[in-house]
Amino acid sequence: MPFTSYCLIFISSLILSISYCIGQGSPQAKALILSVIKDSSTLQYITQIGQRTPLVPIKLTIHLGGQTLWVDCENAYVSSTYRPALCGSKQCTIAKVNTCGNCSSTPSPRIGCNNNACYNTPENPFIKTSYDGGEINEDVLSLQSTDGSNPGNFVKIPSFIFTCVPTFLTEGLASGVKGTVGLGRNRIALPSQLAEIFSFPRKFAVCLSSSTQSSGVIFFGDGPYMMLPNIDISKNLIFTPLITNPFGTGSVSFLNESSSEYFIGVKSIRVTGKPVTVNKKLLAIDKRGNGGTKISTGSPYSILESSIYDAMTKAFIDELSNVTRVAAVAPFEFCFSSKSVGSTRVGPGVPAIDLVLQTTRVYWRIFGANSMVKVSQDVICLGFVNGGLNPTTSIVIGGYQIEDNLLQFDLARSTLGFSSSLLFSQTTCANFNFTTKA
């Protein structure tokens, strides 16, 4: 069947005017993109997709380690192409469902409530709540194609697997958001489904903007990943292995399956090139799945186990002897007068923090733009939070620390490519050219 298209115009608060060009026939694209913007109230990263028939623009929050794309089906979900997945079906097998059954609520059957259905356990990481009755379904999904430099036509996926949840699971999400987009390591998360449907590499790249006024971008498929002014930000990545945590680490850890979240092997920490003394056992994942380092958009700032936090912040403060301390501003403990801190191309002139990886020569360097948070006109704070004793994960690299960095997740090779701050390259994650079509 030849590939043709038609266009629909949606008006939204996320992107004022979006032209959806929906392909008729088999979906075709070498790569896809999502526009992502930071919500100023919740600090969540928000995108928008087209779903259902007729298409409806749906706001969703990015959940980097999430298992599935889940949507509130209890509140005004209407679609002529919605289909529940029945027990024993291919869809249920792909989703690794933990249970099958019938819907006991009334009226039944209805969207999100069917008999002989299969269920998984979607979670909301922002309120640390999961729901073990998430019904597996299929419906139309549309995403925008790209050549890596510019946006292209929107393409239609006729049968995308997602999860229906009741309205209560959307608590704590940004205003107007109807669910989350899971980008985790399992088969029904968005990256793996897209790679299988479009036959492109099982990789995706995240570039989150630090601005609440300008959009960042997520690429699905291979590069180039071009930012204005004509810079391929994928060219200078540093690579480190992704580590599989054999236990679930979110609200669904009881399922006795490996975590869908993204862990990396931090071996040590340096401040201004000087080693910080920490308990190395905390940096490794133990036999119960505790410890280690993960990357998460479920936390706005990085969270460190107490002893790691104390050691790192002490080393950081010791290097700032000529900087004026001011009162703490929650959730931060260490705050300073911005007037006493110089400025550099990569943010405030403060000590660099290195997360040292597989060798001492491979490290993720965090500069002032990603370590210091401006909380008022004259006050900046160290943007790390004390996670207390015995957290499940020792280091959680939060959203703020990955803004204006490119992170490429290669699921086939189980590697992470990272750029450190793009400010060194005189560009940012807000510089993808969304205004010109390929």
GURO-739629 format. One record per residue (C-alpha): x, y, z; residue number from 1. Coordinates in steps of 0.5 Angstrom, whole numbers, plus 500, padded with zeros to 3 digits. Example, Ala and Ser with C-alpha at 12.3 -4.5 7.8 and 13.67 -1.06 7.14 Angstrom:
BEGIN
{c1->525; c2->491; c3->516; num->1}
{c1->527; c2->498; c3->514; num->2}
//
This chain:
BEGIN
{c1->500; c2->500; c3->500; num->1}
{c1->503; c2->507; c3->498; num->2}
{c1->505; c2->512; c3->504; num->3}
{c1->500; c2->518; c3->504; num->4}
{c1->499; c2->523; c3->509; num->5}
{c1->494; c2->528; c3->512; num->6}
{c1->494; c2->533; c3->517; num->7}
{c1->491; c2->536; c3->523; num->8}
{c1->492; c2->542; c3->527; num->9}
{c1->492; c2->542; c3->534; num->10}
{c1->492; c2->548; c3->539; num->11}
{c1->496; c2->546; c3->546; num->12}
{c1->499; c2->550; c3->551; num->13}
{c1->505; c2->546; c3->550; num->14}
{c1->507; c2->547; c3->543; num->15}
{c1->502; c2->553; c3->540; num->16}
{c1->501; c2->550; c3->533; num->17}
{c1->502; c2->543; c3->531; num->18}
{c1->501; c2->540; c3->525; num->19}
{c1->500; c2->532; c3->525; num->20}
{c1->501; c2->529; c3->518; num->21}
{c1->499; c2->522; c3->519; num->22}
{c1->501; c2->517; c3->515; num->23}
{c1->496; c2->512; c3->512; num->24}
{c1->499; c2->505; c3->511; num->25}
{c1->506; c2->502; c3->514; num->26}
{c1->509; c2->507; c3->519; num->27}
{c1->516; c2->509; c3->516; num->28}
{c1->521; c2->513; c3->519; num->29}
{c1->529; c2->513; c3->520; num->30}
{c1->528; c2->517; c3->527; num->31}
{c1->523; c2->520; c3->531; num->32}
{c1->523; c2->526; c3->536; num->33}
{c1->519; c2->528; c3->542; num->34}
{c1->519; c2->536; c3->544; num->35}
{c1->520; c2->536; c3->552; num->36}
{c1->519; c2->542; c3->556; num->37}
{c1->520; c2->543; c3->564; num->38}
{c1->514; c2->545; c3->568; num->39}
{c1->515; c2->551; c3->572; num->40}
{c1->511; c2->548; c3->578; num->41}
{c1->513; c2->541; c3->579; num->42}
{c1->519; c2->541; c3->575; num->43}
{c1->517; c2->535; c3->571; num->44}
{c1->519; c2->534; c3->564; num->45}
{c1->512; c2->534; c3->560; num->46}
{c1->511; c2->532; c3->553; num->47}
{c1->505; c2->531; c3->548; num->48}
{c1->503; c2->526; c3->544; num->49}
{c1->497; c2->524; c3->539; num->50}
{c1->493; c2->518; c3->541; num->51}
{c1->486; c2->515; c3->540; num->52}
{c1->481; c2->515; c3->534; num->53}
{c1->480; c2->521; c3->533; num->54}
{c1->487; c2->523; c3->535; num->55}
{c1->487; c2->527; c3->541; num->56}
{c1->493; c2->531; c3->544; num->57}
{c1->495; c2->528; c3->551; num->58}
{c1->500; c2->531; c3->555; num->59}
{c1->505; c2->526; c3->559; num->60}
{c1->510; c2->527; c3->564; num->61}
{c1->517; c2->523; c3->562; num->62}
{c1->519; c2->518; c3->566; num->63}
{c1->526; c2->516; c3->564; num->64}
{c1->526; c2->509; c3->568; num->65}
{c1->518; c2->507; c3->567; num->66}
{c1->516; c2->501; c3->564; num->67}
{c1->510; c2->503; c3->560; num->68}
{c1->506; c2->509; c3->557; num->69}
{c1->500; c2->509; c3->562; num->70}
{c1->494; c2->514; c3->561; num->71}
{c1->488; c2->515; c3->565; num->72}
{c1->482; c2->512; c3->562; num->73}
{c1->477; c2->513; c3->567; num->74}
{c1->476; c2->520; c3->565; num->75}
{c1->474; c2->521; c3->558; num->76}
{c1->478; c2->516; c3->554; num->77}
{c1->474; c2->515; c3->548; num->78}
{c1->477; c2->512; c3->542; num->79}
{c1->474; c2->507; c3->536; num->80}
{c1->481; c2->504; c3->535; num->81}
{c1->482; c2->502; c3->543; num->82}
{c1->483; c2->495; c3->544; num->83}
{c1->484; c2->491; c3->550; num->84}
{c1->489; c2->485; c3->550; num->85}
{c1->486; c2->479; c3->552; num->86}
{c1->490; c2->474; c3->557; num->87}
{c1->495; c2->469; c3->553; num->88}
{c1->495; c2->474; c3->547; num->89}
{c1->502; c2->476; c3->544; num->90}
{c1->501; c2->483; c3->548; num->91}
{c1->501; c2->480; c3->554; num->92}
{c1->507; c2->476; c3->553; num->93}
{c1->511; c2->482; c3->551; num->94}
{c1->508; c2->486; c3->557; num->95}
{c1->511; c2->480; c3->562; num->96}
{c1->504; c2->481; c3->566; num->97}
{c1->503; c2->479; c3->573; num->98}
{c1->496; c2->477; c3->573; num->99}
{c1->490; c2->476; c3->569; num->100}
{c1->483; c2->477; c3->571; num->101}
{c1->476; c2->480; c3->570; num->102}
{c1->474; c2->487; c3->571; num->103}
{c1->469; c2->487; c3->578; num->104}
{c1->467; c2->495; c3->578; num->105}
{c1->461; c2->497; c3->574; num->106}
{c1->459; c2->499; c3->569; num->107}
{c1->463; c2->493; c3->565; num->108}
{c1->466; c2->492; c3->560; num->109}
{c1->469; c2->499; c3->558; num->110}
{c1->475; c2->502; c3->557; num->111}
{c1->480; c2->500; c3->562; num->112}
{c1->476; c2->495; c3->565; num->113}
{c1->475; c2->489; c3->561; num->114}
{c1->474; c2->481; c3->562; num->115}
{c1->479; c2->476; c3->561; num->116}
{c1->484; c2->482; c3->561; num->117}
{c1->492; c2->482; c3->563; num->118}
{c1->495; c2->487; c3->568; num->119}
{c1->501; c2->490; c3->569; num->120}
{c1->503; c2->495; c3->575; num->121}
{c1->505; c2->502; c3->573; num->122}
{c1->508; c2->507; c3->578; num->123}
{c1->507; c2->514; c3->579; num->124}
{c1->515; c2->516; c3->581; num->125}
{c1->513; c2->523; c3->584; num->126}
{c1->508; c2->520; c3->589; num->127}
{c1->512; c2->513; c3->590; num->128}
{c1->505; c2->510; c3->588; num->129}
{c1->504; c2->504; c3->584; num->130}
{c1->497; c2->500; c3->582; num->131}
{c1->497; c2->493; c3->580; num->132}
{c1->491; c2->493; c3->576; num->133}
{c1->494; c2->497; c3->570; num->134}
{c1->490; c2->494; c3->564; num->135}
{c1->494; c2->492; c3->558; num->136}
{c1->491; c2->495; c3->551; num->137}
{c1->493; c2->498; c3->544; num->138}
{c1->491; c2->504; c3->541; num->139}
{c1->493; c2->509; c3->535; num->140}
{c1->499; c2->513; c3->537; num->141}
{c1->502; c2->519; c3->533; num->142}
{c1->509; c2->521; c3->533; num->143}
{c1->514; c2->526; c3->529; num->144}
{c1->519; c2->524; c3->525; num->145}
{c1->526; c2->527; c3->524; num->146}
{c1->532; c2->527; c3->520; num->147}
{c1->536; c2->529; c3->526; num->148}
{c1->536; c2->536; c3->524; num->149}
{c1->529; c2->538; c3->523; num->150}
{c1->522; c2->535; c3->525; num->151}
{c1->518; c2->532; c3->519; num->152}
{c1->511; c2->529; c3->518; num->153}
{c1->508; c2->525; c3->524; num->154}
{c1->507; c2->518; c3->523; num->155}
{c1->501; c2->514; c3->526; num->156}
{c1->502; c2->507; c3->530; num->157}
{c1->496; c2->503; c3->529; num->158}
{c1->497; c2->498; c3->535; num->159}
{c1->501; c2->501; c3->540; num->160}
{c1->501; c2->498; c3->547; num->161}
{c1->500; c2->502; c3->553; num->162}
{c1->497; c2->501; c3->560; num->163}
{c1->490; c2->504; c3->562; num->164}
{c1->490; c2->507; c3->570; num->165}
{c1->484; c2->510; c3->574; num->166}
{c1->485; c2->517; c3->575; num->167}
{c1->488; c2->517; c3->582; num->168}
{c1->495; c2->515; c3->579; num->169}
{c1->495; c2->522; c3->576; num->170}
{c1->496; c2->525; c3->583; num->171}
{c1->502; c2->529; c3->583; num->172}
{c1->503; c2->530; c3->576; num->173}
{c1->503; c2->537; c3->573; num->174}
{c1->497; c2->541; c3->571; num->175}
{c1->493; c2->538; c3->565; num->176}
{c1->498; c2->531; c3->565; num->177}
{c1->494; c2->525; c3->563; num->178}
{c1->500; c2->520; c3->565; num->179}
{c1->507; c2->518; c3->564; num->180}
{c1->511; c2->516; c3->558; num->181}
{c1->516; c2->510; c3->560; num->182}
{c1->523; c2->510; c3->557; num->183}
{c1->525; c2->504; c3->561; num->184}
{c1->529; c2->498; c3->559; num->185}
{c1->523; c2->493; c3->558; num->186}
{c1->519; c2->491; c3->552; num->187}
{c1->513; c2->495; c3->552; num->188}
{c1->517; c2->502; c3->554; num->189}
{c1->517; c2->507; c3->548; num->190}
{c1->524; c2->506; c3->546; num->191}
{c1->523; c2->499; c3->545; num->192}
{c1->516; c2->499; c3->542; num->193}
{c1->519; c2->504; c3->537; num->194}
{c1->525; c2->501; c3->535; num->195}
{c1->521; c2->494; c3->533; num->196}
{c1->516; c2->498; c3->529; num->197}
{c1->520; c2->502; c3->525; num->198}
{c1->526; c2->497; c3->525; num->199}
{c1->531; c2->503; c3->527; num->200}
{c1->537; c2->501; c3->533; num->201}
{c1->534; c2->500; c3->540; num->202}
{c1->537; c2->507; c3->542; num->203}
{c1->534; c2->514; c3->544; num->204}
{c1->537; c2->520; c3->546; num->205}
{c1->535; c2->525; c3->552; num->206}
{c1->537; c2->533; c3->551; num->207}
{c1->533; c2->536; c3->557; num->208}
{c1->532; c2->544; c3->557; num->209}
{c1->534; c2->548; c3->563; num->210}
{c1->529; c2->553; c3->561; num->211}
{c1->521; c2->553; c3->563; num->212}
{c1->520; c2->557; c3->556; num->213}
{c1->524; c2->553; c3->551; num->214}
{c1->523; c2->546; c3->549; num->215}
{c1->528; c2->540; c3->550; num->216}
{c1->528; c2->534; c3->545; num->217}
{c1->528; c2->526; c3->546; num->218}
{c1->531; c2->523; c3->539; num->219}
{c1->529; c2->515; c3->538; num->220}
{c1->533; c2->512; c3->533; num->221}
{c1->540; c2->514; c3->531; num->222}
{c1->543; c2->520; c3->530; num->223}
{c1->545; c2->525; c3->528; num->224}
{c1->543; c2->530; c3->533; num->225}
{c1->543; c2->537; c3->531; num->226}
{c1->543; c2->543; c3->535; num->227}
{c1->543; c2->550; c3->532; num->228}
{c1->548; c2->553; c3->530; num->229}
{c1->549; c2->546; c3->526; num->230}
{c1->552; c2->542; c3->531; num->231}
{c1->552; c2->535; c3->532; num->232}
{c1->552; c2->534; c3->539; num->233}
{c1->553; c2->526; c3->538; num->234}
{c1->560; c2->527; c3->536; num->235}
{c1->563; c2->528; c3->542; num->236}
{c1->560; c2->523; c3->547; num->237}
{c1->564; c2->519; c3->552; num->238}
{c1->561; c2->512; c3->553; num->239}
{c1->560; c2->507; c3->560; num->240}
{c1->556; c2->501; c3->561; num->241}
{c1->549; c2->501; c3->563; num->242}
{c1->549; c2->496; c3->569; num->243}
{c1->543; c2->492; c3->570; num->244}
{c1->540; c2->492; c3->577; num->245}
{c1->537; c2->485; c3->578; num->246}
{c1->531; c2->487; c3->582; num->247}
{c1->526; c2->492; c3->581; num->248}
{c1->528; c2->499; c3->584; num->249}
{c1->521; c2->503; c3->584; num->250}
{c1->514; c2->502; c3->587; num->251}
{c1->514; c2->495; c3->584; num->252}
{c1->520; c2->492; c3->587; num->253}
{c1->516; c2->486; c3->589; num->254}
{c1->515; c2->483; c3->582; num->255}
{c1->522; c2->480; c3->583; num->256}
{c1->524; c2->482; c3->576; num->257}
{c1->530; c2->486; c3->574; num->258}
{c1->529; c2->494; c3->574; num->259}
{c1->527; c2->498; c3->568; num->260}
{c1->531; c2->504; c3->571; num->261}
{c1->538; c2->506; c3->568; num->262}
{c1->544; c2->505; c3->573; num->263}
{c1->551; c2->506; c3->571; num->264}
{c1->558; c2->504; c3->575; num->265}
{c1->560; c2->510; c3->579; num->266}
{c1->567; c2->508; c3->582; num->267}
{c1->569; c2->514; c3->586; num->268}
{c1->567; c2->522; c3->586; num->269}
{c1->572; c2->527; c3->586; num->270}
{c1->571; c2->535; c3->587; num->271}
{c1->576; c2->539; c3->583; num->272}
{c1->580; c2->533; c3->581; num->273}
{c1->581; c2->531; c3->589; num->274}
{c1->578; c2->524; c3->591; num->275}
{c1->572; c2->524; c3->596; num->276}
{c1->573; c2->519; c3->601; num->277}
{c1->566; c2->515; c3->601; num->278}
{c1->564; c2->508; c3->603; num->279}
{c1->565; c2->504; c3->596; num->280}
{c1->560; c2->499; c3->598; num->281}
{c1->555; c2->504; c3->597; num->282}
{c1->557; c2->505; c3->590; num->283}
{c1->556; c2->498; c3->588; num->284}
{c1->549; c2->494; c3->587; num->285}
{c1->548; c2->489; c3->593; num->286}
{c1->545; c2->482; c3->592; num->287}
{c1->538; c2->485; c3->594; num->288}
{c1->539; c2->491; c3->589; num->289}
{c1->541; c2->496; c3->594; num->290}
{c1->546; c2->501; c3->593; num->291}
{c1->549; c2->504; c3->586; num->292}
{c1->547; c2->510; c3->582; num->293}
{c1->541; c2->511; c3->577; num->294}
{c1->539; c2->516; c3->573; num->295}
{c1->532; c2->519; c3->574; num->296}
{c1->527; c2->524; c3->572; num->297}
{c1->523; c2->522; c3->578; num->298}
{c1->527; c2->527; c3->582; num->299}
{c1->528; c2->534; c3->580; num->300}
{c1->535; c2->534; c3->584; num->301}
{c1->540; c2->529; c3->585; num->302}
{c1->540; c2->525; c3->592; num->303}
{c1->546; c2->522; c3->595; num->304}
{c1->546; c2->517; c3->601; num->305}
{c1->548; c2->521; c3->607; num->306}
{c1->555; c2->519; c3->608; num->307}
{c1->556; c2->520; c3->601; num->308}
{c1->552; c2->527; c3->601; num->309}
{c1->556; c2->529; c3->607; num->310}
{c1->563; c2->527; c3->604; num->311}
{c1->562; c2->531; c3->598; num->312}
{c1->559; c2->537; c3->600; num->313}
{c1->564; c2->538; c3->605; num->314}
{c1->570; c2->537; c3->600; num->315}
{c1->566; c2->542; c3->596; num->316}
{c1->565; c2->547; c3->601; num->317}
{c1->572; c2->547; c3->603; num->318}
{c1->574; c2->549; c3->596; num->319}
{c1->570; c2->555; c3->597; num->320}
{c1->573; c2->559; c3->602; num->321}
{c1->572; c2->566; c3->599; num->322}
{c1->565; c2->565; c3->598; num->323}
{c1->559; c2->568; c3->602; num->324}
{c1->555; c2->563; c3->605; num->325}
{c1->547; c2->565; c3->607; num->326}
{c1->541; c2->561; c3->610; num->327}
{c1->539; c2->555; c3->607; num->328}
{c1->533; c2->554; c3->602; num->329}
{c1->529; c2->548; c3->602; num->330}
{c1->531; c2->543; c3->600; num->331}
{c1->538; c2->545; c3->599; num->332}
{c1->543; c2->546; c3->605; num->333}
{c1->548; c2->549; c3->602; num->334}
{c1->547; c2->556; c3->599; num->335}
{c1->551; c2->562; c3->598; num->336}
{c1->551; c2->569; c3->595; num->337}
{c1->551; c2->569; c3->588; num->338}
{c1->555; c2->576; c3->588; num->339}
{c1->561; c2->573; c3->591; num->340}
{c1->561; c2->567; c3->586; num->341}
{c1->564; c2->569; c3->579; num->342}
{c1->561; c2->567; c3->572; num->343}
{c1->564; c2->562; c3->567; num->344}
{c1->561; c2->559; c3->560; num->345}
{c1->559; c2->553; c3->564; num->346}
{c1->555; c2->557; c3->569; num->347}
{c1->557; c2->559; c3->576; num->348}
{c1->565; c2->559; c3->578; num->349}
{c1->565; c2->553; c3->583; num->350}
{c1->569; c2->547; c3->584; num->351}
{c1->567; c2->541; c3->578; num->352}
{c1->564; c2->535; c3->581; num->353}
{c1->566; c2->528; c3->577; num->354}
{c1->563; c2->522; c3->578; num->355}
{c1->568; c2->517; c3->576; num->356}
{c1->566; c2->511; c3->572; num->357}
{c1->570; c2->505; c3->569; num->358}
{c1->577; c2->508; c3->570; num->359}
{c1->580; c2->514; c3->573; num->360}
{c1->580; c2->517; c3->565; num->361}
{c1->572; c2->516; c3->564; num->362}
{c1->568; c2->521; c3->568; num->363}
{c1->562; c2->525; c3->568; num->364}
{c1->564; c2->532; c3->570; num->365}
{c1->558; c2->536; c3->573; num->366}
{c1->560; c2->544; c3->572; num->367}
{c1->556; c2->550; c3->576; num->368}
{c1->551; c2->550; c3->571; num->369}
{c1->548; c2->543; c3->573; num->370}
{c1->551; c2->544; c3->580; num->371}
{c1->548; c2->550; c3->583; num->372}
{c1->541; c2->552; c3->583; num->373}
{c1->539; c2->560; c3->583; num->374}
{c1->533; c2->560; c3->588; num->375}
{c1->533; c2->568; c3->588; num->376}
{c1->536; c2->574; c3->585; num->377}
{c1->542; c2->574; c3->590; num->378}
{c1->542; c2->567; c3->592; num->379}
{c1->545; c2->560; c3->589; num->380}
{c1->545; c2->553; c3->592; num->381}
{c1->548; c2->547; c3->591; num->382}
{c1->543; c2->543; c3->588; num->383}
{c1->544; c2->536; c3->591; num->384}
{c1->539; c2->533; c3->597; num->385}
{c1->541; c2->529; c3->603; num->386}
{c1->537; c2->522; c3->602; num->387}
{c1->538; c2->519; c3->609; num->388}
{c1->541; c2->513; c3->611; num->389}
{c1->540; c2->506; c3->607; num->390}
{c1->536; c2->509; c3->601; num->391}
{c1->535; c2->503; c3->596; num->392}
{c1->539; c2->507; c3->591; num->393}
{c1->546; c2->511; c3->594; num->394}
{c1->546; c2->516; c3->588; num->395}
{c1->540; c2->518; c3->584; num->396}
{c1->542; c2->523; c3->579; num->397}
{c1->536; c2->528; c3->578; num->398}
{c1->533; c2->532; c3->572; num->399}
{c1->537; c2->538; c3->574; num->400}
{c1->544; c2->535; c3->573; num->401}
{c1->542; c2->532; c3->566; num->402}
{c1->539; c2->539; c3->563; num->403}
{c1->543; c2->541; c3->557; num->404}
{c1->547; c2->535; c3->557; num->405}
{c1->546; c2->529; c3->552; num->406}
{c1->545; c2->522; c3->554; num->407}
{c1->544; c2->517; c3->549; num->408}
{c1->542; c2->510; c3->551; num->409}
{c1->544; c2->504; c3->547; num->410}
{c1->539; c2->499; c3->549; num->411}
{c1->542; c2->494; c3->544; num->412}
{c1->549; c2->495; c3->547; num->413}
{c1->547; c2->497; c3->554; num->414}
{c1->551; c2->503; c3->554; num->415}
{c1->550; c2->510; c3->556; num->416}
{c1->554; c2->516; c3->552; num->417}
{c1->554; c2->522; c3->555; num->418}
{c1->556; c2->529; c3->553; num->419}
{c1->557; c2->533; c3->560; num->420}
{c1->555; c2->540; c3->559; num->421}
{c1->553; c2->543; c3->552; num->422}
{c1->555; c2->550; c3->554; num->423}
{c1->562; c2->548; c3->552; num->424}
{c1->560; c2->547; c3->545; num->425}
{c1->556; c2->554; c3->545; num->426}
{c1->549; c2->550; c3->545; num->427}
{c1->544; c2->548; c3->549; num->428}
{c1->538; c2->543; c3->549; num->429}
{c1->533; c2->548; c3->547; num->430}
{c1->537; c2->549; c3->540; num->431}
{c1->534; c2->544; c3->536; num->432}
{c1->530; c2->547; c3->530; num->433}
{c1->523; c2->545; c3->531; num->434}
{c1->521; c2->551; c3->527; num->435}
{c1->523; c2->548; c3->520; num->436}
{c1->520; c2->542; c3->517; num->437}
{c1->525; c2->537; c3->514; num->438}
//
